[in-house]
Amino acid sequence: KRHGSLQVTATYSGISASATVTVYDKFISNASEWQTMINTAKMGEYYMLDDDIDFSGVSYTSRGADSSSGSSGAFRATLNGKNHSVKNITLNAQTGTYVSIFGKIYNAKINNISFENVVVSGSNLSGAGLAVTLDGRSAIIKNVYLDLHFDSIPSSAGVLIYNCYEGKVEGVIAKVETPSNNASVDNVKIINSLMGAT
């Protein structure tokens, strides 16, 4: 199966023109397809959102992850959100030690996507809204909006990422709410930074 970036060249009357196009493995348009992608996506696969996705009334299973570096158990695919939104995800912090939307990210590329009304339920939390760890020199999170709500004060949590070993984060806006305070973080850029939990 062919996927990824391909160079296409066309010639007409002796004039050639070329362009780079991306061929995707899967278009994601509903909660079930999103959940399958999160739990089964493989290295080198390309996904694109075809519509906004609403998890209202749908249980969300966070991809399992620990906070160590490396690729074991990580999300390693490319995801282009095409400026769509994923809404109303609830992460149950009582069901596991680490919770986040993607679990561990390793050499993955995630861009052009909004996560609205992501709720972390419960205080037994080690993790973050987007990912427990970011690792791999090719890992990129770009043009992402995160609207994150904690329904109680977390014991140990990061806003976007819990542990950052390697990778880039660019053009990210995060809105964070807890029962005691509001906070916002914008235009975050992390390059090959070792950053502990906050």
LOVEXVO-21223 format. One record per residue (C-alpha): residue in three letters; x, y, z. Coordinates in Angstrom, 2 decimals. Each point is the difference from the previous one (the first is absolute). Last residue first. Example, Ala and Ser with C-alpha at 12.3 -4.5 7.8 and 13.67 -1.06 7.14 Angstrom:
<nodes>
<node r="Ser" xx="13.67" yy="-1.06" zz="7.14"/>
<node r="Ala" xx="-1.37" yy="-3.44" zz="0.66"/>
</nodes>
This chain:
<nodes>
<node r="Thr" xx="5.04" yy="20.20" zz="36.10"/>
<node r="Ala" xx="1.64" yy="-3.22" zz="-1.13"/>
<node r="Gly" xx="3.56" yy="0.18" zz="-1.21"/>
<node r="Met" xx="1.29" yy="1.54" zz="-3.19"/>
<node r="Leu" xx="2.91" yy="-1.30" zz="-2.02"/>
<node r="Ser" xx="-0.10" yy="2.28" zz="-3.01"/>
<node r="Asn" xx="0.83" yy="-0.98" zz="-3.56"/>
<node r="Ile" xx="-1.86" yy="3.05" zz="-1.29"/>
<node r="Ile" xx="-3.05" yy="1.24" zz="1.90"/>
<node r="Lys" xx="-2.09" yy="2.85" zz="-1.37"/>
<node r="Val" xx="-3.15" yy="1.26" zz="1.70"/>
<node r="Asn" xx="-1.89" yy="2.79" zz="-1.70"/>
<node r="Asp" xx="-2.63" yy="0.17" zz="2.72"/>
<node r="Val" xx="-0.58" yy="-1.13" zz="3.57"/>
<node r="Ser" xx="-3.11" yy="0.88" zz="1.98"/>
<node r="Ala" xx="-0.95" yy="-0.39" zz="3.63"/>
<node r="Asn" xx="-3.13" yy="-0.07" zz="2.13"/>
<node r="Asn" xx="-0.07" yy="-0.71" zz="3.71"/>
<node r="Ser" xx="-1.50" yy="-1.96" zz="2.88"/>
<node r="Pro" xx="-2.35" yy="-2.56" zz="-1.57"/>
<node r="Thr" xx="2.44" yy="-0.48" zz="-2.91"/>
<node r="Glu" xx="-0.09" yy="1.53" zz="-3.48"/>
<node r="Val" xx="2.59" yy="-0.10" zz="-2.76"/>
<node r="Lys" xx="-0.06" yy="1.66" zz="-3.42"/>
<node r="Ala" xx="2.84" yy="-1.09" zz="-2.25"/>
<node r="Ile" xx="1.21" yy="1.61" zz="-3.21"/>
<node r="Val" xx="2.68" yy="-1.81" zz="-1.99"/>
<node r="Gly" xx="1.90" yy="1.64" zz="-2.85"/>
<node r="Glu" xx="2.99" yy="-2.32" zz="0.21"/>
<node r="Val" xx="0.93" yy="-3.08" zz="2.02"/>
<node r="Lys" xx="3.14" yy="-1.78" zz="-1.17"/>
<node r="Gly" xx="1.52" yy="-3.34" zz="0.98"/>
<node r="Glu" xx="2.18" yy="-1.53" zz="2.69"/>
<node r="Tyr" xx="-0.37" yy="-1.05" zz="3.64"/>
<node r="Cys" xx="-3.18" yy="1.79" zz="1.05"/>
<node r="Asn" xx="-1.74" yy="-1.45" zz="3.07"/>
<node r="Tyr" xx="-3.55" yy="0.89" zz="1.06"/>
<node r="Ile" xx="-1.13" yy="1.62" zz="-3.25"/>
<node r="Leu" xx="-2.69" yy="2.63" zz="-0.66"/>
<node r="Val" xx="-1.09" yy="1.19" zz="3.44"/>
<node r="Gly" xx="2.18" yy="-2.20" zz="2.19"/>
<node r="Ala" xx="-1.24" yy="-1.85" zz="3.03"/>
<node r="Ser" xx="0.76" yy="-1.20" zz="3.50"/>
<node r="Ser" xx="-2.60" yy="-0.21" zz="2.78"/>
<node r="Pro" xx="-2.73" yy="1.61" zz="-2.09"/>
<node r="Ile" xx="-2.38" yy="2.50" zz="1.67"/>
<node r="Ser" xx="-3.54" yy="-1.07" zz="-0.89"/>
<node r="Asp" xx="-2.21" yy="0.18" zz="-3.10"/>
<node r="Phe" xx="3.05" yy="0.79" zz="-2.12"/>
<node r="His" xx="-0.88" yy="1.74" zz="-3.29"/>
<node r="Leu" xx="2.08" yy="0.20" zz="-3.18"/>
<node r="Asp" xx="-0.68" yy="2.01" zz="-3.16"/>
<node r="Leu" xx="2.90" yy="-0.92" zz="-2.31"/>
<node r="Tyr" xx="0.73" yy="1.72" zz="-3.32"/>
<node r="Val" xx="2.61" yy="-1.52" zz="-2.31"/>
<node r="Asn" xx="1.95" yy="1.71" zz="-2.78"/>
<node r="Lys" xx="3.00" yy="-2.32" zz="0.21"/>
<node r="Ile" xx="1.02" yy="-3.08" zz="1.98"/>
<node r="Ile" xx="3.11" yy="-1.48" zz="-1.61"/>
<node r="Ala" xx="1.99" yy="-3.15" zz="0.79"/>
<node r="Ser" xx="2.93" yy="-0.49" zz="-2.37"/>
<node r="Arg" xx="2.66" yy="0.11" zz="2.74"/>
<node r="Gly" xx="-1.83" yy="-2.65" zz="2.01"/>
<node r="Asp" xx="-1.93" yy="0.45" zz="3.26"/>
<node r="Leu" xx="-3.11" yy="1.63" zz="1.39"/>
<node r="Thr" xx="-1.37" yy="-1.60" zz="3.16"/>
<node r="Val" xx="-3.31" yy="-0.20" zz="1.86"/>
<node r="Ala" xx="-1.86" yy="1.61" zz="-2.88"/>
<node r="Leu" xx="-2.73" yy="2.55" zz="-0.74"/>
<node r="Gly" xx="-1.66" yy="0.92" zz="3.28"/>
<node r="Ala" xx="2.65" yy="-1.11" zz="2.43"/>
<node r="Gly" xx="1.17" yy="-2.90" zz="2.11"/>
<node r="Ser" xx="0.08" yy="-1.13" zz="3.58"/>
<node r="Leu" xx="-3.45" yy="0.18" zz="1.47"/>
<node r="Asn" xx="-1.93" yy="-1.44" zz="2.92"/>
<node r="Ser" xx="-2.01" yy="3.24" zz="0.26"/>
<node r="Gly" xx="-3.12" yy="-1.05" zz="-1.89"/>
<node r="Ser" xx="-1.47" yy="1.03" zz="-3.35"/>
<node r="Val" xx="2.24" yy="1.67" zz="-2.57"/>
<node r="Val" xx="-2.32" yy="1.82" zz="-2.38"/>
<node r="Val" xx="0.89" yy="0.90" zz="-3.60"/>
<node r="Asn" xx="-2.44" yy="2.74" zz="-0.98"/>
<node r="Glu" xx="1.40" yy="0.70" zz="-3.46"/>
<node r="Phe" xx="2.98" yy="-1.68" zz="-1.66"/>
<node r="Ser" xx="0.96" yy="1.92" zz="-3.13"/>
<node r="Ile" xx="2.03" yy="-1.29" zz="-2.96"/>
<node r="Asn" xx="2.46" yy="1.28" zz="-2.60"/>
<node r="Asn" xx="2.89" yy="-2.31" zz="0.84"/>
<node r="Ile" xx="1.18" yy="-3.27" zz="1.49"/>
<node r="Lys" xx="3.23" yy="-1.57" zz="-1.28"/>
<node r="Ala" xx="1.25" yy="-3.12" zz="1.76"/>
<node r="Asn" xx="3.67" yy="-0.72" zz="0.75"/>
<node r="Tyr" xx="-1.09" yy="-1.52" zz="3.34"/>
<node r="Ile" xx="-3.16" yy="1.13" zz="1.78"/>
<node r="Lys" xx="-1.02" yy="-1.79" zz="3.23"/>
<node r="Gly" xx="-3.64" yy="0.05" zz="1.11"/>
<node r="Phe" xx="-1.93" yy="1.77" zz="-2.77"/>
<node r="Ile" xx="-2.91" yy="1.59" zz="1.87"/>
<node r="Ser" xx="1.53" yy="-0.13" zz="3.46"/>
<node r="Val" xx="-0.10" yy="-2.18" zz="3.11"/>
<node r="Tyr" xx="2.70" yy="-1.65" zz="2.09"/>
<node r="Thr" xx="-0.56" yy="-1.95" zz="3.19"/>
<node r="Gly" xx="-3.16" yy="-1.71" zz="-1.17"/>
<node r="Thr" xx="-3.77" yy="-0.11" zz="0.38"/>
<node r="Gln" xx="-0.39" yy="2.76" zz="2.60"/>
<node r="Ala" xx="1.28" yy="2.73" zz="-2.33"/>
<node r="Asn" xx="-3.01" yy="-0.37" zz="-2.26"/>
<node r="Leu" xx="0.68" yy="2.03" zz="-3.13"/>
<node r="Thr" xx="-3.20" yy="1.55" zz="-1.34"/>
<node r="Ile" xx="0.02" yy="1.14" zz="-3.63"/>
<node r="Asn" xx="-2.62" yy="2.63" zz="-0.88"/>
<node r="Lys" xx="1.23" yy="1.13" zz="-3.41"/>
<node r="Val" xx="2.46" yy="-0.85" zz="-2.76"/>
<node r="Ser" xx="0.19" yy="2.99" zz="-2.32"/>
<node r="His" xx="0.87" yy="0.42" zz="-3.68"/>
<node r="Asn" xx="2.76" yy="2.24" zz="-1.36"/>
<node r="Lys" xx="1.10" yy="-2.59" zz="-2.59"/>
<node r="Gly" xx="0.81" yy="-2.29" zz="2.97"/>
<node r="Asn" xx="3.09" yy="-1.46" zz="-1.64"/>
<node r="Leu" xx="1.22" yy="-3.03" zz="1.93"/>
<node r="Thr" xx="3.30" yy="-1.77" zz="-0.71"/>
<node r="Ala" xx="0.63" yy="-3.29" zz="1.81"/>
<node r="Arg" xx="2.24" yy="-1.03" zz="2.91"/>
<node r="Phe" xx="-2.34" yy="-0.29" zz="3.01"/>
<node r="Ala" xx="2.21" yy="-1.72" zz="2.56"/>
<node r="Gly" xx="-0.15" yy="-3.45" zz="1.63"/>
<node r="Ser" xx="3.79" yy="-0.31" zz="0.09"/>
<node r="Ser" xx="1.60" yy="2.90" zz="-1.91"/>
<node r="Gly" xx="2.49" yy="1.30" zz="2.54"/>
<node r="Ser" xx="-0.01" yy="2.27" zz="3.04"/>
<node r="Ser" xx="-1.77" yy="-0.90" zz="3.21"/>
<node r="Ser" xx="-3.26" yy="1.53" zz="1.27"/>
<node r="Asp" xx="-2.14" yy="-3.10" zz="-0.45"/>
<node r="Ala" xx="-2.68" yy="-0.49" zz="-2.57"/>
<node r="Gly" xx="-3.37" yy="-1.58" zz="-0.66"/>
<node r="Arg" xx="-2.06" yy="1.59" zz="-2.77"/>
<node r="Ser" xx="-2.91" yy="1.74" zz="1.69"/>
<node r="Thr" xx="-3.35" yy="-1.69" zz="-0.46"/>
<node r="Tyr" xx="-2.75" yy="2.58" zz="-0.41"/>
<node r="Ser" xx="-3.58" yy="-0.95" zz="0.85"/>
<node r="Val" xx="-2.57" yy="1.63" zz="-2.28"/>
<node r="Gly" xx="-2.87" yy="2.11" zz="1.39"/>
<node r="Ser" xx="1.40" yy="3.14" zz="-1.63"/>
<node r="Phe" xx="3.13" yy="-1.07" zz="-1.91"/>
<node r="Asp" xx="-0.57" yy="2.41" zz="-2.90"/>
<node r="Ile" xx="2.19" yy="-0.09" zz="-3.11"/>
<node r="Asp" xx="0.28" yy="2.84" zz="-2.52"/>
<node r="Asp" xx="0.34" yy="-1.28" zz="-3.58"/>
<node r="Asp" xx="2.41" yy="-1.64" zz="-2.46"/>
<node r="Leu" xx="2.93" yy="-0.24" zz="2.39"/>
<node r="Met" xx="3.11" yy="-1.29" zz="-1.79"/>
<node r="Tyr" xx="2.19" yy="-3.00" zz="0.77"/>
<node r="Tyr" xx="3.41" yy="-1.11" zz="-1.33"/>
<node r="Glu" xx="1.74" yy="-3.22" zz="1.06"/>
<node r="Gly" xx="3.79" yy="-0.04" zz="0.31"/>
<node r="Met" xx="0.14" yy="-1.61" zz="3.44"/>
<node r="Lys" xx="-3.21" yy="-1.76" zz="0.88"/>
<node r="Ala" xx="-3.43" yy="1.17" zz="1.14"/>
<node r="Thr" xx="-1.86" yy="-2.61" zz="2.12"/>
<node r="Asn" xx="-1.28" yy="1.65" zz="3.20"/>
<node r="Ile" xx="-0.33" yy="3.64" zz="-1.06"/>
<node r="Met" xx="-1.18" yy="-0.91" zz="-3.50"/>
<node r="Thr" xx="-2.70" yy="-2.33" zz="1.32"/>
<node r="Gln" xx="-1.19" yy="2.71" zz="2.39"/>
<node r="Trp" xx="-0.20" yy="2.52" zz="-2.84"/>
<node r="Glu" xx="-1.97" yy="-2.42" zz="-2.20"/>
<node r="Ser" xx="-2.50" yy="-0.58" zz="2.82"/>
<node r="Ala" xx="-0.33" yy="3.71" zz="0.75"/>
<node r="Asn" xx="-0.86" yy="0.99" zz="-3.57"/>
<node r="Ser" xx="1.50" yy="1.39" zz="-3.25"/>
<node r="Ile" xx="3.56" yy="-1.28" zz="-0.31"/>
<node r="Phe" xx="1.42" yy="-0.34" zz="-3.52"/>
<node r="Lys" xx="2.47" yy="-2.88" zz="-0.26"/>
<node r="Asp" xx="3.28" yy="-0.98" zz="-1.61"/>
<node r="Tyr" xx="0.67" yy="3.46" zz="-1.42"/>
<node r="Val" xx="1.82" yy="0.94" zz="-3.22"/>
<node r="Thr" xx="1.83" yy="3.32" zz="0.23"/>
<node r="Val" xx="0.86" yy="1.97" zz="-3.12"/>
<node r="Thr" xx="3.22" yy="1.70" zz="-1.05"/>
<node r="Ala" xx="-0.20" yy="1.86" zz="-3.27"/>
<node r="Ser" xx="1.68" yy="-0.08" zz="-3.38"/>
<node r="Ala" xx="-0.37" yy="1.87" zz="-3.25"/>
<node r="Ser" xx="1.50" yy="-0.86" zz="-3.36"/>
<node r="Ile" xx="-0.33" yy="1.86" zz="-3.29"/>
<node r="Gly" xx="0.83" yy="-1.94" zz="-3.17"/>
<node r="Ser" xx="-3.50" yy="0.23" zz="-1.36"/>
<node r="Tyr" xx="-1.42" yy="-1.37" zz="3.24"/>
<node r="Thr" xx="1.99" yy="-1.68" zz="2.77"/>
<node r="Ala" xx="-1.28" yy="-0.92" zz="3.45"/>
<node r="Thr" xx="2.13" yy="-0.77" zz="3.04"/>
<node r="Val" xx="-1.25" yy="-1.38" zz="3.33"/>
<node r="Gln" xx="2.31" yy="-0.24" zz="3.03"/>
<node r="Leu" xx="-1.55" yy="-2.09" zz="2.76"/>
<node r="Ser" xx="-0.35" yy="0.70" zz="3.71"/>
<node r="Gly" xx="-1.45" yy="-2.80" zz="2.11"/>
<node r="His" xx="-1.97" yy="-2.99" zz="-1.14"/>
<node r="Arg" xx="0.18" yy="-2.88" zz="-2.43"/>
<node r="Lys" xx="-1.44" yy="-3.34" zz="1.05"/>
</nodes>
